[in-house]
Amino acid sequence: MGDLVREYRESEDITDALRKKKIKDAQWKEKLDSRKRDKVEREKEKMSYRDPTENIDAYHKRFRDLQKKVEFGMIETEDLANGDDGIERTELKRRLDSLKEIVDLMQKELTSATMYLPDYDVQSGSTKIAKCTSDIESARLNLAPRKKFAFGAKKKKQSQPVVEEIPVLQPVRAAEKFLEQMTLDGNELVFQEEANKTIVVEDKNKTDQDVRFSKLTNCIVELKHQTGAVRFLGLDNCKLYIGPVAGSCFFENCTNCVFMIASRQIRIHDTTSCDFYLHVLSRPIIEHCSNLKFAPYALSYASLETQLRDAGLEADRAADMWKDVDDFRWLKHQQSPNWSMLPQDQRVAHALIE
């Protein structure tokens, strides 16, 4: 009898041990699965804050593919023009216009990637874009079908076709490399040589519009819709209130101005005595500047939050990046004397009416 009781208890102990082991195994498995899920969630969170365009290898592939399309398109067009049947003017124009659109895409790829590309790649991309554009404009002249010679009344002298001047790329300062080719894109809206005016820019249907403000004096500028890229050149004593810029902003030779801007990237060149209120995804870069003051973005209007989201500028880091300024001409560890944070009691806010 005792043996039977002992065997029963041993069997019960084994069953209990197996049950406990099964429970522990299940708990351990759940713990491992939980860790895996947490890791996946962390990776997803990282990716959500990472700019999807910040992939140098992917940029180079896209850029090379576009460049090859232009090069092959030029070869095909030249072969047709030099063939026995030649090429019609309308067909030549259509083909070259199509190739110019591809070059415009190359420029957009370069502009959007400048934030993370090495200087060499920026310079190389600009050089390739300039060459492609020059080749296309040369083809407009050299491949155009010749008119047959015929006697007759003397015709009026026709003006020569205007050829877009392509700047020769010399070694340039880092602050201006990424935008020196931007005027090759016919998408740019220009406001220039104005004084003592209020300029209101409104075209909500063109969210990829590039804009240039040049040689403005004592002006107030209000831009209340998303844009692609914006340049500020030679502005004096102006106040500019700018909504979300999905690409980059470039400043040159500005004095005594106030800028309120939300942008992916800010580069400031040869500018002095200006205040910048910024919402920006990357470190603001200054070069050859003095007496610049920085503060957080202080502009408001009804549709601003929606526009910031649509422009991809909602990342949390954009709210604090304004004070992490990088002076390309100050290599010491100490604070650059060329910029400072605008004191709290000197900051202002501004609201636009839609």
FENZILIN-V642212 format. One record per backbone hydrogen bond with DSSP energy under -0.5 kcal/mol. NH is the residue of the N-H (numbers start at 1). CO is the residue of the C=O. E is the energy in kcal/mol with one decimal. If there is no record, write none. Layout:
# FENZILIN-V642212
{{NH/CO/E} {NH/CO/E}}
This chain:
# FENZILIN-V642212
{{5/1/-2.2} {6/2/-2.6} {7/3/-2.6} {8/4/-2.3} {9/5/-2.7} {10/6/-2.6} {11/7/-2.5} {12/8/-2.6} {13/9/-2.8} {14/10/-2.5} {15/11/-2.5} {16/12/-2.7} {17/13/-2.8} {18/14/-2.8} {19/15/-2.4} {20/16/-2.6} {21/17/-2.6} {22/18/-2.5} {23/19/-2.2} {24/20/-2.8} {25/21/-3.1} {26/22/-2.3} {27/23/-2.5} {28/24/-2.9} {29/25/-2.6} {30/26/-2.3} {31/27/-2.2} {32/28/-2.5} {33/29/-2.9} {34/30/-2.4} {35/31/-2.2} {36/32/-2.4} {37/33/-2.5} {38/34/-2.6} {39/35/-2.4} {40/36/-2.4} {41/37/-2.5} {42/38/-2.5} {43/39/-2.4} {44/40/-2.4} {45/41/-2.4} {46/42/-2.6} {47/43/-2.4} {48/44/-1.9} {49/45/-1.1} {49/46/-0.7} {50/46/-0.9} {54/51/-2.1} {55/53/-2.7} {59/55/-2.5} {60/56/-2.6} {61/57/-2.0} {62/58/-2.4} {63/59/-3.0} {64/60/-2.7} {65/61/-2.4} {66/62/-2.0} {67/63/-2.4} {68/64/-2.7} {69/65/-1.7} {70/66/-1.8} {71/67/-2.5} {72/68/-3.0} {73/69/-2.1} {74/70/-2.3} {75/71/-2.1} {76/72/-2.5} {77/73/-2.2} {78/74/-2.6} {79/75/-2.3} {80/76/-2.0} {81/77/-2.5} {82/78/-2.3} {83/79/-0.5} {83/80/-0.8} {86/83/-0.5} {92/88/-2.5} {93/89/-2.8} {94/90/-2.2} {95/91/-2.4} {96/92/-2.6} {97/93/-2.8} {98/94/-1.9} {99/95/-2.0} {100/96/-2.3} {101/97/-1.7} {102/98/-1.3} {103/99/-1.9} {104/100/-2.1} {105/101/-1.6} {106/102/-1.9} {107/103/-2.3} {108/104/-2.1} {109/105/-2.4} {110/106/-2.3} {111/107/-2.8} {112/108/-2.4} {113/109/-1.3} {114/110/-1.0} {114/111/-0.6} {116/113/-1.7} {117/113/-1.2} {122/118/-1.9} {123/119/-2.6} {124/120/-2.8} {125/121/-2.6} {126/122/-2.3} {127/123/-2.2} {128/124/-2.2} {129/125/-2.2} {130/126/-2.4} {131/127/-2.2} {132/128/-2.4} {133/129/-2.3} {134/130/-2.4} {135/131/-2.8} {136/132/-2.0} {137/133/-2.2} {138/134/-2.4} {139/135/-2.0} {140/136/-1.4} {141/137/-0.9} {141/138/-0.6} {142/138/-3.0} {143/139/-2.2} {164/162/-0.5} {167/165/-0.6} {169/167/-0.6} {170/168/-0.7} {176/173/-1.8} {177/173/-0.8} {177/174/-0.6} {178/174/-0.5} {179/176/-0.9} {180/176/-0.9} {180/177/-0.6} {182/179/-1.7} {184/181/-1.9} {185/182/-1.8} {186/184/-0.7} {188/185/-1.3} {189/210/-3.4} {191/212/-2.8} {193/214/-1.8} {194/215/-0.7} {196/217/-2.3} {199/197/-0.6} {199/220/-3.4} {200/198/-0.6} {201/199/-0.6} {201/222/-3.2} {202/200/-0.6} {206/203/-1.9} {207/205/-0.6} {209/206/-1.2} {210/187/-0.8} {211/229/-2.5} {212/189/-3.1} {213/231/-2.8} {214/191/-2.9} {214/212/-0.5} {215/233/-2.6} {217/194/-2.1} {218/236/-2.2} {220/197/-2.4} {221/239/-2.8} {222/199/-2.9} {223/241/-2.7} {224/201/-1.3} {227/244/-2.0} {228/209/-3.6} {229/209/-0.7} {230/248/-2.1} {231/211/-2.3} {232/250/-2.9} {233/213/-3.1} {234/252/-2.7} {236/216/-2.5} {237/255/-2.3} {239/219/-2.3} {240/258/-3.0} {241/221/-3.0} {242/240/-0.6} {242/260/-3.3} {243/223/-2.0} {245/262/-2.3} {246/227/-2.7} {246/244/-0.6} {247/228/-1.6} {249/265/-2.2} {250/230/-2.0} {251/267/-2.3} {252/232/-2.5} {253/269/-1.4} {255/235/-2.5} {256/272/-1.2} {258/238/-2.3} {259/275/-2.9} {260/240/-2.6} {261/259/-0.5} {261/277/-2.4} {262/242/-0.6} {262/243/-0.7} {263/279/-2.5} {264/245/-1.1} {264/247/-1.3} {265/247/-1.0} {267/249/-2.0} {268/285/-3.1} {269/251/-2.2} {270/287/-2.2} {272/254/-2.4} {273/290/-1.7} {274/291/-0.5} {275/257/-2.5} {276/293/-3.0} {277/259/-3.5} {278/276/-0.7} {278/295/-2.5} {279/261/-1.8} {280/318/-1.4} {281/263/-1.1} {284/321/-0.6} {285/266/-2.3} {286/326/-2.4} {287/268/-1.7} {290/271/-1.7} {292/338/-2.1} {293/274/-2.3} {294/340/-2.1} {295/276/-2.5} {297/278/-1.6} {300/350/-1.6} {304/301/-1.7} {307/303/-2.1} {308/304/-2.6} {309/305/-1.8} {310/306/-2.3} {311/307/-2.1} {312/309/-1.3} {313/308/-2.8} {318/315/-1.6} {319/316/-1.6} {320/317/-1.1} {321/317/-1.3} {323/320/-1.2} {324/321/-1.9} {325/323/-0.6} {326/284/-3.1} {327/325/-0.6} {328/286/-2.6} {328/326/-0.8} {330/327/-1.6} {339/336/-0.8} {340/292/-1.8} {342/294/-2.9} {346/343/-1.9} {347/343/-0.5} {347/344/-1.3} {350/298/-2.7} {352/300/-2.9} {354/352/-0.5}}
